[in-house]
Amino acid sequence: MRPSARRSYRSGSDPFFNQLEIKSRLIGHHPGMKLSSSWLLACALVLGCGDGGGVGGSNDGGQAPGGGSEGGGAAGGGGGSDGGSSPVDPTPILERDPAITHDCTEERPMTSDIGATNARLEGLVAVDGEFFMTTFEASLDVAKVDLDGSVGDPLSIPADLYVAHASLTVPDGADVVTVWSEGSELHFARIGAGLQFLEGPSSIPETAAENVSPAALVRTASGFVLLYGSGTTSTDLHFLELSADGQASGDPVLVSTLGEQYSASASMTPTDDGGFALAFVGGGVTEAEVMFTVLDADGTPRFTPRRISRPSGGGLSSSFSYNPRRNVVKVGDTYWVAFTESEIDDVAQVGSRIVRIAVVDGDGSATLHALQAPVDQVENLTPQFVELDDALGVVWNAGSITWVCAGCISDYDVHLVLLDREALVPASQVVTHHHQSNGITSPIVAVSGDDLLTGGSLDFHALTIPATGAMRCVPSP
């Protein structure tokens, strides 16, 4: 039966999503974890339920990026359209000999200047040297934020029926474009640098469907390409061309049926010949796998989507976040796809999560690389690529979870490392935003020159508060 809780949270007090995850008001529940009904009942009845086990537990885990050995073999079972397994490089990226080209530093730790009691960071972009952030509390707000963390007055988009974590914000020339889910339709707005509406807000009637939410938005010569998910018993992934003012310029194209998921997770980047390389999460929530295909300019898949992750089963699943992050980038003649691989013992509720990078050819054949070795009770998740003028990096969360009633408390840190495009080895040292009293969840990064404005949400039990920090990467002398 399809999880129904995903669309029931419609106010600023709802818990946060992260990595195919919905956190219940009774207990935090991680993707891929099957907590027993008796445990849920006990937690609901007993206020001081304490640690509920699972990945992370109550200990810190002592996570340091890298370390250890790869470990683990290919899981049995599972499927995917190719029916096989992508080869796995045995040496984690962070254990390979580096080719240092840049020095990266933390310029400012994660702090909050939002003044909200419970809000979510949903977007962060750079436009002409300025940064814009999208948050949701009682309305969907777009505001300017500086590298020092100060936040200006927002432009508010009333959204009485706004759906949790269902907005995308992208830069477009000197403007910011936002697409969000409200009621049973997606909506569009173009916002100028002075925080005024230039187009919209207006609905996109062609997207009308149950449980509709945006997944990816890419600029094209004539406007945009929008990927979005919808459905009741199963989530379908659709492709829709939009004009520059947000109006549909064709009919939606069904790209793939994803299975029982809370929402559509997809990332897309243009190809050299006018198409789009697409990575998305298919399969059910606990059997999730990462798929890849290439679309023509009209959204037609050039080949049946191929699984590029290890086959799910036996507690192993692979996914990336619903939130608007770059999980696929073009590197030379290949595409790199970043995702989280979870290997969890469903009975003991222990295991680990690592970041994988798949190097994918244009036909969907892939080689898998682990960013770090697995460490029991430690999660590495929410990976995303960041592109500087002369470098490519990956950002991710790492830490553990303390399970308590009414939610979870994390000790997640945020890490960044630059990668050599030729050899897929570290091109910088790992730089970290360390958590303070609360973990940092759902990171998003915007880049302007050598400066990276890092965003995330500070985890307060079942509540979150948006926060920003700053990093900087410059060429090594």
C-alpha positions in Angstrom: 0.0 0.0 0.0 1.3 3.4 -0.9 2.5 5.5 2.1 -0.1 8.2 2.6 1.6 10.4 5.2 3.7 12.2 2.5 0.9 14.6 1.5 -0.7 15.1 5.0 1.8 17.6 6.3 0.9 21.0 5.0 2.0 23.5 7.6 5.3 24.8 8.9 5.2 22.3 11.7 5.7 19.3 9.5 8.9 17.2 9.9 11.6 17.3 7.2 12.2 14.9 4.4 15.6 13.6 3.6 16.8 10.9 1.3 13.6 9.0 0.5 12.6 9.7 4.1 9.6 11.0 5.9 9.8 11.5 9.7 6.7 10.6 11.5 5.4 12.7 14.4 5.7 9.6 16.5 9.1 8.4 15.5 11.8 9.2 13.0 11.9 6.5 10.3 14.8 6.3 7.9 14.6 5.1 4.3 14.9 1.4 4.0 14.2 0.7 7.6 11.3 -1.4 8.7 10.5 -0.6 12.3 8.2 -3.1 14.0 4.6 -2.2 14.8 5.1 -3.1 18.4 8.1 -0.7 18.7 6.0 2.1 17.1 3.2 1.4 19.5 5.6 1.5 22.5 7.1 4.7 21.3 3.6 6.3 20.9 2.6 5.3 24.4 5.8 6.0 26.3 7.2 9.5 26.1 10.7 8.8 27.1 11.4 6.0 24.7 15.1 6.8 24.1 17.2 5.2 21.4 15.3 3.1 18.9 18.3 1.5 17.4 18.8 1.8 13.6 21.7 3.3 11.8 23.5 5.8 14.0 22.0 4.9 17.3 22.9 7.3 20.1 26.7 7.3 19.6 28.6 9.9 17.5 30.3 7.2 15.4 33.6 9.2 15.3 33.1 9.8 11.6 36.1 11.0 9.6 35.8 11.1 5.9 37.5 8.1 4.3 39.3 5.4 6.2 38.9 1.7 6.3 38.5 -0.7 3.4 35.7 -1.0 0.9 34.2 -4.3 2.1 31.0 -5.9 1.1 30.1 -7.7 -2.1 27.3 -7.3 -4.6 23.9 -7.9 -3.1 21.9 -10.7 -4.5 18.4 -10.4 -5.9 17.0 -7.2 -7.2 16.3 -6.2 -10.7 16.9 -3.3 -13.0 16.3 -3.2 -16.7 19.8 -4.6 -17.5 19.5 -7.5 -15.0 23.2 -7.3 -14.1 25.6 -5.4 -11.9 27.8 -2.5 -12.7 31.5 -3.2 -11.9 32.7 -1.7 -8.6 36.1 -0.1 -8.2 37.5 -1.6 -5.0 39.3 1.5 -3.7 37.3 4.3 -2.2 37.9 7.7 -3.8 39.0 9.4 -0.5 41.7 6.6 -0.1 43.2 7.2 -3.5 46.4 9.2 -4.0 45.2 12.8 -4.4 46.1 15.2 -7.2 45.7 18.5 -5.3 44.8 21.5 -7.5 42.8 23.6 -5.0 42.9 24.7 -1.4 39.4 24.7 0.3 38.6 26.3 3.6 35.6 26.9 5.9 35.1 30.6 6.0 32.0 30.6 8.3 30.3 27.8 10.3 26.6 27.0 9.8 24.5 29.6 11.6 20.9 30.8 11.3 19.7 34.3 10.9 16.2 33.4 9.7 14.3 34.1 12.9 11.9 31.2 12.3 10.7 28.8 14.9 10.3 25.9 12.4 11.1 26.3 8.7 12.8 24.4 6.0 15.5 25.5 3.5 14.2 24.4 0.1 16.5 26.2 -2.4 19.7 28.2 -2.6 21.0 29.8 -5.9 23.6 32.4 -7.0 22.6 35.1 -9.5 25.2 37.7 -10.7 27.2 37.5 -7.5 24.1 37.6 -5.2 22.6 34.6 -3.3 18.9 33.8 -3.0 17.3 31.3 -0.7 13.9 29.7 -0.7 12.4 28.7 2.7 9.0 27.5 3.8 7.3 28.2 7.1 3.8 29.7 6.8 4.5 30.7 3.2 7.0 30.0 0.5 9.6 32.8 0.9 12.4 34.0 -1.4 15.0 36.2 0.2 18.5 37.5 -0.4 21.3 36.1 1.8 24.9 37.3 2.1 28.0 35.3 2.6 28.1 36.5 6.2 24.7 34.9 6.8 22.5 38.0 7.0 19.1 37.5 5.4 17.0 40.3 3.9 13.2 40.7 3.9 11.6 38.0 1.8 9.1 38.0 -1.0 6.4 35.8 0.2 4.4 33.5 -2.1 1.1 32.6 -0.4 0.6 28.8 -0.6 -2.2 27.6 1.6 -2.1 24.2 0.1 1.6 24.0 -0.3 3.0 20.5 -0.2 6.0 19.7 2.0 9.4 20.0 0.3 8.0 20.5 -3.2 9.7 23.5 -4.7 12.5 24.1 -7.1 14.4 27.3 -7.5 16.9 27.9 -10.3 18.8 30.9 -11.6 17.9 32.3 -15.1 20.0 35.1 -16.3 19.5 38.0 -13.8 16.3 36.4 -12.4 15.3 33.6 -10.2 12.6 31.1 -11.3 10.6 29.0 -8.8 8.3 26.1 -9.4 6.2 24.7 -6.6 3.4 22.3 -5.8 0.1 23.8 -4.5 -3.0 21.7 -4.3 -3.1 19.4 -7.3 -1.1 21.6 -9.7 2.4 23.0 -10.1 2.9 26.8 -10.2 5.5 29.0 -11.7 7.0 32.4 -10.9 9.8 34.5 -12.2 11.4 36.8 -9.6 13.6 39.8 -10.3 16.8 40.7 -8.5 14.8 43.3 -6.6 12.5 40.6 -5.3 9.5 41.5 -7.4 7.3 39.2 -9.5 8.2 39.4 -13.2 6.0 36.5 -14.3 3.3 34.9 -12.3 2.6 33.4 -9.9 0.6 31.3 -12.2 -0.5 27.7 -12.4 0.6 25.1 -14.9 -2.7 23.3 -15.6 -1.1 20.5 -17.7 0.5 19.2 -14.5 -2.8 18.7 -12.7 -2.7 15.3 -10.9 -2.8 13.7 -7.5 0.3 14.1 -5.4 2.1 16.2 -8.0 5.5 17.6 -7.1 8.4 19.0 -9.2 11.6 17.0 -9.5 14.0 18.9 -11.8 14.0 22.1 -13.9 16.6 22.7 -16.6 17.0 25.9 -18.8 16.8 25.5 -22.6 17.1 27.9 -25.5 13.4 28.4 -25.7 12.4 28.1 -22.0 12.6 25.2 -19.6 12.2 21.5 -19.3 10.4 20.4 -16.2 10.4 16.9 -14.7 7.7 16.2 -12.1 6.1 13.2 -10.3 2.5 12.4 -9.7 0.3 9.4 -8.8 -1.6 7.7 -6.1 -0.7 4.0 -5.9 2.5 4.6 -7.9 4.6 7.6 -8.8 5.0 8.5 -12.5 7.8 10.7 -13.8 6.7 13.2 -16.5 8.6 15.5 -18.8 7.1 18.8 -19.8 8.4 21.7 -22.0 7.8 25.2 -20.7 8.1 28.6 -22.3 10.2 31.3 -20.6 7.1 32.6 -18.9 6.2 29.2 -17.4 3.4 28.1 -19.8 3.4 24.6 -21.2 4.4 24.4 -24.8 3.4 20.8 -25.3 1.8 17.8 -23.6 3.4 16.0 -20.7 5.5 12.9 -21.7 5.6 9.9 -19.4 9.2 9.0 -18.9 9.0 6.1 -16.4 6.8 4.6 -13.6 8.8 4.7 -10.4 6.8 2.5 -8.1 5.7 3.2 -4.6 7.6 6.3 -3.5 6.9 9.4 -1.5 7.8 11.6 -4.4 9.9 11.6 -7.6 13.6 11.9 -7.2 15.3 12.9 -10.5 18.3 14.9 -11.8 18.9 15.9 -15.3 21.7 17.7 -17.4 21.8 18.7 -21.1 23.8 16.5 -23.6 25.9 17.9 -26.4 23.3 17.0 -29.0 20.2 18.7 -27.6 19.0 15.9 -25.4 19.1 15.3 -21.6 21.0 12.8 -19.5 18.6 11.7 -16.7 19.2 9.8 -13.4 16.2 8.9 -11.2 15.3 6.6 -8.4 13.1 3.7 -9.2 11.6 0.9 -7.2 9.8 1.0 -3.9 11.1 2.9 -0.9 13.0 0.0 0.6 14.0 -1.5 -2.7 15.1 1.7 -4.4 17.6 1.7 -7.2 19.2 4.4 -9.3 18.3 4.3 -13.0 19.8 6.2 -16.0 18.7 7.0 -19.5 19.2 9.7 -22.1 16.1 11.7 -23.4 15.6 13.3 -26.8 14.7 17.0 -26.9 11.0 16.0 -26.7 11.4 13.8 -23.7 11.4 10.4 -25.5 13.9 8.0 -23.9 16.6 6.8 -26.3 16.8 3.5 -24.5 15.1 1.7 -21.7 16.3 3.1 -18.4 19.2 1.0 -17.0 20.0 0.4 -13.4 23.4 1.8 -12.6 23.4 1.1 -8.8 24.0 -2.3 -7.2 20.8 -4.4 -7.3 18.6 -3.9 -4.3 17.7 -6.7 -1.9 18.9 -8.1 1.4 18.8 -4.7 3.1 20.6 -2.9 0.2 19.0 0.1 -1.6 20.3 3.2 -3.4 18.7 6.6 -3.8 19.2 10.3 -3.8 17.2 13.1 -2.3 13.9 14.7 -3.4 15.4 18.1 -3.0 16.8 20.2 -5.9 20.4 19.2 -6.0 22.7 18.3 -8.9 23.1 14.5 -8.8 24.2 14.1 -12.5 26.9 16.2 -14.3 28.6 15.8 -17.7 32.4 15.0 -17.4 34.1 14.6 -20.8 32.3 11.9 -22.7 30.7 10.4 -19.6 28.2 11.4 -16.9 28.8 11.2 -13.2 25.9 10.3 -10.9 26.1 10.7 -7.2 23.8 8.8 -4.8 23.6 7.2 -1.4 23.9 3.4 -1.0 22.3 2.0 2.1 23.1 -1.5 3.5 20.9 -2.1 6.4 20.0 -5.2 8.5 16.2 -5.1 8.5 16.1 -7.1 11.7 18.9 -5.7 13.8 18.4 -2.2 12.3 22.2 -1.7 12.0 24.3 -1.0 9.0 25.8 1.9 7.1 25.3 4.4 4.3 28.0 5.5 1.8 28.1 7.9 -1.1 28.5 6.3 -4.5 29.6 8.0 -7.8 28.7 6.1 -10.9 30.7 7.0 -14.1 28.2 6.3 -16.8 28.7 6.1 -20.6 26.0 7.4 -23.0 24.5 3.9 -23.3 23.9 3.6 -19.6 26.8 1.2 -18.8 28.5 2.3 -15.6 31.4 1.8 -13.2 30.7 2.4 -9.5 33.1 4.2 -7.1 32.6 4.5 -3.3 33.5 8.0 -2.0 34.3 6.5 1.4 34.5 3.0 3.0 31.4 1.9 5.0 31.6 2.5 8.8 29.0 0.7 10.9 26.4 3.0 12.5 27.5 6.0 10.3 25.5 7.5 7.5 26.9 9.3 4.5 24.0 10.8 2.5 22.5 13.7 0.5 25.4 13.9 -2.0 25.4 16.6 -4.7 27.8 17.9 -7.2 29.0 21.6 -7.1 30.7 23.2 -10.1 33.2 26.0 -9.7 34.7 27.9 -12.6 37.6 25.5 -12.8 36.7 22.6 -10.5 34.1 20.0 -9.7 33.3 18.9 -6.2 30.9 16.8 -4.2 29.1 17.8 -0.9 27.5 15.3 1.4 26.2 14.8 5.0 27.9 12.4 7.4 27.1 11.4 11.0 24.6 9.4 13.0 21.1 9.5 14.4 19.7 9.4 17.9 16.2 7.9 17.9 13.6 9.4 20.3 9.8 9.8 20.2 8.4 12.6 18.1 11.4 12.5 15.8 15.2 12.1 15.6 18.2 14.1 16.5 21.2 13.9 14.2 24.8 14.9 14.6 25.4 15.3 10.9 28.3 17.3 9.6 28.6 18.7 6.0 31.7 17.8 4.0 33.1 19.1 0.7 35.9 17.7 -1.5 36.9 18.6 -5.0 37.5 15.8 -7.5 40.0 15.4 -10.4 37.9 15.0 -13.6 40.5 12.8 -15.3 41.4 10.3 -12.6 38.5 10.6 -10.1 40.8 11.2 -7.1 40.7 14.0 -4.5 41.7 17.4 -5.9 41.5 19.1 -2.5 41.5 18.3 1.1 38.1 17.5 2.7 36.7 20.7 4.3 33.9 20.3 6.9 31.1 22.3 8.5 31.0 20.6 11.9 27.7 20.4 13.7 27.3 22.3 17.0 24.5 21.5 19.3 22.3 20.3 16.4 23.0 18.3 13.3 23.0 19.8 9.8 20.5 18.2 7.5 19.6 18.5 3.8 22.6 20.6 2.6 22.3 22.7 -0.6 25.2 24.7 -2.1 25.3 27.8 -4.3 28.6 28.9 -6.0 29.7 32.4 -7.0 33.3 32.5 -8.2 35.5 30.9 -5.5 32.9 31.4 -2.9 30.4 28.7 -1.8 27.4 29.6 0.2 26.3 26.4 2.0 22.8 26.0 3.2 21.1 23.4 5.4 18.6 22.9 8.2 19.6 22.7 11.8 17.9 19.6 13.2 15.8 20.3 16.4 14.2 17.0 17.1 11.2 17.0 14.8 11.7 20.6 13.8 14.3 22.3 11.5 15.6 25.8 11.2 17.4 27.0 7.9 21.0 27.9 8.3 23.9 29.0 6.1 27.7 28.8 6.2 30.5 29.7 3.8 33.4 27.9 2.2 36.0 29.0 -0.3 38.1 27.1 -2.8 41.1 28.7 -4.6 43.7 27.2 -6.9 46.7 25.9 -5.1 49.9 28.1 -5.5 
